[in-house]
Amino acid sequence: MSRKVFIGIGFLLCCCSAAQARVKMAWKDGHRIVYNDGVGESVHSALAQSDHWLTERISTPSLYDDLIDREARSQSLDPRLVKSVMLVESAFNPAAVSRKGARGLMQLMPETAARHGVGDVFDPAQNIRGGTRYLAYLMGLFGNDIPRSLAAYNAGEVAVLRYGGVPPYDETRLYVRKALTAYYGTGSLGGGFGLPSEQTYGAARGRPVHVTRDSNNRVVLTTDPVRRPATAREAL
């Protein structure tokens, strides 16, 4: 076998291996970092990984740790929480695109990206900044309740408000459990905030969600009844 053929076969084997495992290497601060830029080709592929894999992977340095740390601290969030969301969203794949159109490391929808000032959703720095701001917004909306905030990141804040907690969607339940596993090292949710697994997730189940605005004209989502303005006759 000629030298060129041998080299060619070796190159093809390396490419096939990289395509399956997507393992990459880079140098950072004089140190070589081996990292995984996406577990597979599909979004949320980390959800199929074992809990042990998640806890090991979240503790492994990534190319984005400095960006995560900076943006998380600017929003008063734990960097490990932001990294956990990124792990279950894209497995650190900056080119990830979902069927619904969510993009990048933090899987931002176009309207969410625009709302948080992201111009190039595939730029890691911008994507992490926008995703961190969105997560901080959700944490504020749900009183720093991490399970509800994670559920809202996956299913939307309206769904969480409608059910009064983690919605009974299979993907959302798995998403929250896996993200908590990465963050805390355990993902036990029970049936949702202490309820048995066969019960629903909140007393507010089925209550309509209303969209209102506060005194600063910011959108507010609430399950509380919205009072309509009194008419001139009623005011009398």
Secondary structure, DSSP 8 states (H G I E B T S, - for coil): --HHHHHHHHHHHHHHHHHHH-EEEEEETTEEEEEES-SSSSTTGGGGS-HHHHHHHHTS--TTHHHHHHHHHHTT--HHHHHHHHHHHHTT-TT-B-TT--BTTTTB-HHHHHHTT-S-TTSHHHHHHHHHHHHHHHHHHTTT-HHHHHHHHHH-HHHHHHHTSS-S-HHHHHHHHHHHHHHHS----TTTTT--TTS-S-TTTT---EEEE-TT--EEEESS-------HHHH-
